[in-house]
Amino acid sequence: MKFAPTILQHEFIGLNAKVVKSSHPNYVGIEGRVINETRNTLVITHGNKNKTIAKNTAVFHFTMPNGTIVEINGKAIVGRPEDRIKKKLRRRW
């Protein structure tokens, strides 16, 4: 799947997310709206509960506003959201 590297600089709060892989087996399958993001975690509303997911142990599917689903490894988005948005990314391909 090809996508612009600027997707890593996108704001994730408010997007729908799903955990598709994780080293913690209970995290897999959690899906819902992202309500908060910290340096190392995403808080996702799953049913009536808020679930805190560690970024560096999971792979996420984010649904963008135009309906596109993007798979992002959580290790790529570790860091404070305000710093990640400002950071310039090198093209690795």
OpenMM code with the backbone's topology and positions (N, CA, C; nanometers):
from openmm import Vec3, app, unit

residues = "MET LYS PHE ALA PRO THR ILE LEU GLN HIS GLU PHE ILE GLY LEU ASN ALA LYS VAL VAL LYS SER SER HIS PRO ASN TYR VAL GLY ILE GLU GLY ARG VAL ILE ASN GLU THR ARG ASN THR LEU VAL ILE THR HIS GLY ASN LYS ASN LYS THR ILE ALA LYS ASN THR ALA VAL PHE HIS PHE THR MET PRO ASN GLY THR ILE VAL GLU ILE ASN GLY LYS ALA ILE VAL GLY ARG PRO GLU ASP ARG ILE LYS LYS LYS LEU ARG ARG ARG TRP".split()
positions = [
    Vec3(0.0842, -0.1162, 0.0000),
    Vec3(0.0000, 0.0000, 0.0000),
    Vec3(0.0895, 0.1235, 0.0000),
    Vec3(0.0685, 0.2147, -0.0930),
    Vec3(0.1460, 0.3371, -0.1003),
    Vec3(0.0656, 0.4513, -0.0398),
    Vec3(0.1353, 0.5350, 0.0328),
    Vec3(0.0728, 0.6536, 0.0870),
    Vec3(0.1796, 0.7592, 0.1071),
    Vec3(0.1356, 0.8831, 0.1207),
    Vec3(0.2294, 0.9918, 0.1409),
    Vec3(0.2864, 0.9835, 0.2823),
    Vec3(0.4147, 1.0141, 0.2976),
    Vec3(0.4734, 1.0077, 0.4312),
    Vec3(0.4129, 1.1107, 0.5266),
    Vec3(0.3416, 1.2062, 0.4745),
    Vec3(0.2804, 1.3073, 0.5611),
    Vec3(0.1662, 1.2499, 0.6437),
    Vec3(0.1232, 1.1295, 0.6139),
    Vec3(0.0162, 1.0668, 0.6921),
    Vec3(0.0615, 1.0485, 0.8365),
    Vec3(0.1911, 1.0338, 0.8589),
    Vec3(0.2431, 1.0187, 0.9945),
    Vec3(0.2368, 1.1499, 1.0723),
    Vec3(0.2202, 1.2611, 1.0023),
    Vec3(0.2082, 1.3910, 1.0672),
    Vec3(0.0622, 1.4304, 1.0875),
    Vec3(-0.0287, 1.3433, 1.0540),
    Vec3(-0.1714, 1.3717, 1.0626),
    Vec3(-0.2178, 1.3686, 1.2079),
    Vec3(-0.3227, 1.4436, 1.2381),
    Vec3(-0.3855, 1.4402, 1.3700),
    Vec3(-0.4746, 1.3168, 1.3772),
    Vec3(-0.4561, 1.2322, 1.4789),
    Vec3(-0.5306, 1.1077, 1.4900),
    Vec3(-0.6526, 1.1181, 1.5803),
    Vec3(-0.6600, 1.2204, 1.6642),
    Vec3(-0.7758, 1.2349, 1.7524),
    Vec3(-0.8991, 1.2610, 1.6667),
    Vec3(-1.0033, 1.1827, 1.6883),
    Vec3(-1.1263, 1.1951, 1.6120),
    Vec3(-1.1399, 1.0930, 1.5006),
    Vec3(-1.0310, 1.0256, 1.4655),
    Vec3(-1.0371, 0.9241, 1.3603),
    Vec3(-1.0796, 0.7902, 1.4198),
    Vec3(-1.1360, 0.7051, 1.3360),
    Vec3(-1.1667, 0.5686, 1.3778),
    Vec3(-1.0401, 0.4850, 1.3635),
    Vec3(-1.0139, 0.4027, 1.4639),
    Vec3(-0.8934, 0.3205, 1.4639),
    Vec3(-0.9284, 0.1782, 1.5039),
    Vec3(-0.8454, 0.0858, 1.4551),
    Vec3(-0.8613, -0.0548, 1.4920),
    Vec3(-0.7225, -0.1122, 1.5138),
    Vec3(-0.7063, -0.1900, 1.6192),
    Vec3(-0.5794, -0.2566, 1.6467),
    Vec3(-0.5823, -0.3904, 1.5731),
    Vec3(-0.4909, -0.4092, 1.4761),
    Vec3(-0.4901, -0.5310, 1.3965),
    Vec3(-0.3826, -0.6289, 1.4394),
    Vec3(-0.2735, -0.5798, 1.5002),
    Vec3(-0.1674, -0.6659, 1.5511),
    Vec3(-0.1164, -0.6038, 1.6802),
    Vec3(-0.0765, -0.6887, 1.7712),
    Vec3(-0.0188, -0.6395, 1.8955),
    Vec3(0.0541, -0.7527, 1.9660),
    Vec3(0.1569, -0.7164, 2.0410),
    Vec3(0.2246, -0.8171, 2.1214),
    Vec3(0.1416, -0.8511, 2.2451),
    Vec3(0.0443, -0.7685, 2.2762),
    Vec3(-0.0485, -0.7957, 2.3863),
    Vec3(-0.1764, -0.8504, 2.3229),
    Vec3(-0.2063, -0.9797, 2.3384),
    Vec3(-0.3173, -1.0415, 2.2642),
    Vec3(-0.4553, -0.9829, 2.2934),
    Vec3(-0.4758, -0.9231, 2.4094),
    Vec3(-0.6071, -0.8658, 2.4405),
    Vec3(-0.6341, -0.7352, 2.3670),
    Vec3(-0.5308, -0.6717, 2.3118),
    Vec3(-0.5491, -0.5467, 2.2370),
    Vec3(-0.6046, -0.5710, 2.0967),
    Vec3(-0.5756, -0.6856, 2.0377),
    Vec3(-0.6156, -0.7125, 1.8992),
    Vec3(-0.7678, -0.7126, 1.8885),
    Vec3(-0.8186, -0.6374, 1.7927),
    Vec3(-0.9626, -0.6313, 1.7694),
    Vec3(-1.0294, -0.5096, 1.8309),
    Vec3(-0.9584, -0.4355, 1.9146),
    Vec3(-1.0179, -0.3147, 1.9730),
    Vec3(-1.0337, -0.2118, 1.8626),
    Vec3(-1.1531, -0.1579, 1.8511),
    Vec3(-1.1762, -0.0545, 1.7505),
    Vec3(-1.2731, 0.0483, 1.8035),
    Vec3(-1.2583, 0.1691, 1.7520),
    Vec3(-1.3438, 0.2793, 1.7925),
    Vec3(-1.2781, 0.4117, 1.7568),
    Vec3(-1.3298, 0.5179, 1.8147),
    Vec3(-1.2804, 0.6527, 1.7859),
    Vec3(-1.1669, 0.6875, 1.8822),
    Vec3(-1.0617, 0.7489, 1.8280),
    Vec3(-0.9496, 0.7934, 1.9104),
    Vec3(-0.9939, 0.9205, 1.9835),
    Vec3(-0.9872, 0.9168, 2.1167),
    Vec3(-1.0307, 1.0347, 2.1929),
    Vec3(-0.9149, 1.1083, 2.2579),
    Vec3(-0.7982, 1.0455, 2.2669),
    Vec3(-0.6828, 1.1124, 2.3248),
    Vec3(-0.5569, 1.0442, 2.2758),
    Vec3(-0.4494, 1.1221, 2.2703),
    Vec3(-0.3203, 1.0682, 2.2293),
    Vec3(-0.2137, 1.1289, 2.3182),
    Vec3(-0.1290, 1.0438, 2.3729),
    Vec3(-0.0145, 1.0898, 2.4495),
    Vec3(0.1119, 1.0453, 2.3782),
    Vec3(0.2244, 1.0644, 2.4428),
    Vec3(0.3507, 1.0301, 2.3799),
    Vec3(0.3597, 0.8818, 2.3448),
    Vec3(0.3112, 0.7960, 2.4327),
    Vec3(0.3270, 0.6521, 2.4121),
    Vec3(0.1965, 0.5760, 2.3964),
    Vec3(0.0816, 0.6424, 2.4064),
    Vec3(-0.0453, 0.5696, 2.4033),
    Vec3(-0.1503, 0.6392, 2.3172),
    Vec3(-0.2479, 0.5595, 2.2762),
    Vec3(-0.3709, 0.6095, 2.2151),
    Vec3(-0.4856, 0.5636, 2.3039),
    Vec3(-0.5823, 0.6512, 2.3284),
    Vec3(-0.7012, 0.6140, 2.4041),
    Vec3(-0.8149, 0.6016, 2.3034),
    Vec3(-0.8730, 0.4814, 2.2948),
    Vec3(-0.9775, 0.4507, 2.1973),
    Vec3(-1.1049, 0.4154, 2.2720),
    Vec3(-1.2173, 0.4755, 2.2288),
    Vec3(-1.3464, 0.4404, 2.2864),
    Vec3(-1.3923, 0.3109, 2.2220),
    Vec3(-1.4051, 0.2055, 2.3017),
    Vec3(-1.4447, 0.0727, 2.2535),
    Vec3(-1.5696, 0.0335, 2.3308),
    Vec3(-1.6843, 0.0371, 2.2625),
    Vec3(-1.8104, 0.0132, 2.3316),
    Vec3(-1.8379, 0.1299, 2.4252),
    Vec3(-1.8566, 0.1020, 2.5515),
    Vec3(-1.8795, 0.2068, 2.6500),
    Vec3(-1.7562, 0.2353, 2.7338),
    Vec3(-1.6439, 0.1742, 2.6997),
    Vec3(-1.5225, 0.1901, 2.7786),
    Vec3(-1.4127, 0.2562, 2.6962),
    Vec3(-1.3228, 0.3215, 2.7676),
    Vec3(-1.2044, 0.3789, 2.7054),
    Vec3(-1.0889, 0.2832, 2.7263),
    Vec3(-1.0237, 0.2448, 2.6178),
    Vec3(-0.9110, 0.1521, 2.6232),
    Vec3(-0.7834, 0.2280, 2.5885),
    Vec3(-0.6809, 0.2108, 2.6700),
    Vec3(-0.5522, 0.2735, 2.6465),
    Vec3(-0.4593, 0.1703, 2.5833),
    Vec3(-0.4104, 0.2027, 2.4640),
    Vec3(-0.3275, 0.1110, 2.3859),
    Vec3(-0.1873, 0.1698, 2.3722),
    Vec3(-0.0855, 0.0918, 2.4027),
    Vec3(0.0527, 0.1353, 2.3836),
    Vec3(0.0834, 0.1390, 2.2342),
    Vec3(0.1407, 0.2492, 2.1891),
    Vec3(0.1689, 0.2652, 2.0458),
    Vec3(0.2767, 0.1691, 1.9972),
    Vec3(0.3847, 0.1542, 2.0752),
    Vec3(0.4990, 0.0791, 2.0248),
    Vec3(0.4786, -0.0713, 2.0194),
    Vec3(0.3663, -0.1227, 2.0683),
    Vec3(0.3432, -0.2670, 2.0634),
    Vec3(0.2324, -0.3054, 1.9666),
    Vec3(0.1787, -0.2088, 1.8919),
    Vec3(0.0607, -0.2374, 1.8105),
    Vec3(0.0745, -0.1841, 1.6680),
    Vec3(-0.0067, -0.2425, 1.5799),
    Vec3(-0.0232, -0.1935, 1.4428),
    Vec3(-0.1698, -0.1536, 1.4300),
    Vec3(-0.1942, -0.0335, 1.3766),
    Vec3(-0.3278, 0.0234, 1.3713),
    Vec3(-0.3771, 0.0388, 1.2285),
    Vec3(-0.5083, 0.0280, 1.2102),
    Vec3(-0.5753, 0.0693, 1.0871),
    Vec3(-0.6534, 0.1956, 1.1205),
    Vec3(-0.6192, 0.3066, 1.0572),
    Vec3(-0.6902, 0.4318, 1.0758),
    Vec3(-0.7778, 0.4571, 0.9542),
    Vec3(-0.9020, 0.4972, 0.9780),
    Vec3(-0.9925, 0.5342, 0.8700),
    Vec3(-0.9884, 0.6853, 0.8556),
    Vec3(-0.9380, 0.7321, 0.7418),
    Vec3(-0.9243, 0.8749, 0.7168),
    Vec3(-1.0614, 0.9344, 0.6850),
    Vec3(-1.0735, 1.0679, 0.6921),
    Vec3(-1.2035, 1.1309, 0.6654),
    Vec3(-1.2624, 1.0994, 0.5278),
    Vec3(-1.1772, 1.0708, 0.4278),
    Vec3(-1.2290, 1.0392, 0.2940),
    Vec3(-1.2621, 0.8906, 0.2786),
    Vec3(-1.2488, 0.8116, 0.3869),
    Vec3(-1.2832, 0.6699, 0.3832),
    Vec3(-1.1667, 0.5766, 0.3590),
    Vec3(-1.0497, 0.6294, 0.3307),
    Vec3(-0.9321, 0.5477, 0.3073),
    Vec3(-0.8848, 0.4850, 0.4388),
    Vec3(-0.8509, 0.3576, 0.4331),
    Vec3(-0.7976, 0.2897, 0.5504),
    Vec3(-0.6466, 0.2780, 0.5353),
    Vec3(-0.5748, 0.3260, 0.6374),
    Vec3(-0.4290, 0.3287, 0.6337),
    Vec3(-0.3757, 0.2454, 0.7495),
    Vec3(-0.2812, 0.1566, 0.7194),
    Vec3(-0.2171, 0.0761, 0.8232),
    Vec3(-0.0887, 0.1446, 0.8666),
    Vec3(-0.0761, 0.1681, 0.9967),
    Vec3(0.0415, 0.2367, 1.0494),
    Vec3(0.0964, 0.1570, 1.1669),
    Vec3(0.2256, 0.1320, 1.1630),
    Vec3(0.2928, 0.0679, 1.2749),
    Vec3(0.3054, 0.1711, 1.3859),
    Vec3(0.2660, 0.1350, 1.5059),
    Vec3(0.2678, 0.2281, 1.6171),
    Vec3(0.4056, 0.2832, 1.6491),
    Vec3(0.5111, 0.2073, 1.6180),
    Vec3(0.6469, 0.2552, 1.6427),
    Vec3(0.6773, 0.3809, 1.5617),
    Vec3(0.6114, 0.3980, 1.4484),
    Vec3(0.6346, 0.5143, 1.3635),
    Vec3(0.5694, 0.6406, 1.4190),
    Vec3(0.4729, 0.6257, 1.5087),
    Vec3(0.4019, 0.7433, 1.5599),
    Vec3(0.4282, 0.7679, 1.7083),
    Vec3(0.5282, 0.6977, 1.7654),
    Vec3(0.5630, 0.7227, 1.9055),
    Vec3(0.6220, 0.8623, 1.9165),
    Vec3(0.5749, 0.9359, 2.0120),
    Vec3(0.6206, 1.0725, 2.0343),
    Vec3(0.5016, 1.1615, 2.0621),
    Vec3(0.5296, 1.2775, 2.1173),
    Vec3(0.4208, 1.3695, 2.1474),
    Vec3(0.3557, 1.4153, 2.0181),
    Vec3(0.2224, 1.4202, 2.0148),
    Vec3(0.1536, 1.4556, 1.8908),
    Vec3(0.1938, 1.5928, 1.8372),
    Vec3(0.2119, 1.6903, 1.9264),
    Vec3(0.2467, 1.8242, 1.8804),
    Vec3(0.3863, 1.8293, 1.8195),
    Vec3(0.4770, 1.7443, 1.8658),
    Vec3(0.6105, 1.7382, 1.8064),
    Vec3(0.6104, 1.6584, 1.6780),
    Vec3(0.5302, 1.5512, 1.6725),
    Vec3(0.5238, 1.4676, 1.5525),
    Vec3(0.4681, 1.5458, 1.4337),
    Vec3(0.3730, 1.6336, 1.4588),
    Vec3(0.3127, 1.7119, 1.3511),
    Vec3(0.4137, 1.8092, 1.2919),
    Vec3(0.5027, 1.8643, 1.3748),
    Vec3(0.6016, 1.9615, 1.3287),
    Vec3(0.7240, 1.8970, 1.2659),
    Vec3(0.7486, 1.7685, 1.2967),
    Vec3(0.8709, 1.7021, 1.2534),
    Vec3(0.8730, 1.6807, 1.1026),
    Vec3(0.9888, 1.7058, 1.0423),
    Vec3(1.0063, 1.6785, 0.9001),
    Vec3(1.0516, 1.5337, 0.8854),
    Vec3(0.9941, 1.4647, 0.7903),
    Vec3(1.0254, 1.3236, 0.7700),
    Vec3(1.1126, 1.3035, 0.6478),
    Vec3(1.2074, 1.2112, 0.6621),
    Vec3(1.2899, 1.1744, 0.5469),
    Vec3(1.2173, 1.0674, 0.4680),
    Vec3(1.2294, 1.0745, 0.3392),
    Vec3(1.1747, 0.9675, 0.2548),
    Vec3(1.2666, 0.8494, 0.2599),
    Vec3(1.2127, 0.7336, 0.2891),
    Vec3(1.2953, 0.6144, 0.3017),
    Vec3(1.2780, 0.5208, 0.1818),
    Vec3(1.2130, 0.5650, 0.0776),
    Vec3(1.1969, 0.4817, -0.0406),
    Vec3(1.2154, 0.5631, -0.1645),
] * unit.nanometer
topology = app.Topology()
chain = topology.addChain("A")
for resn in residues:
    res = topology.addResidue(resn, chain)
    for name in ("N", "CA", "C"):
        topology.addAtom(name, app.Element.getBySymbol(name[0]), res)
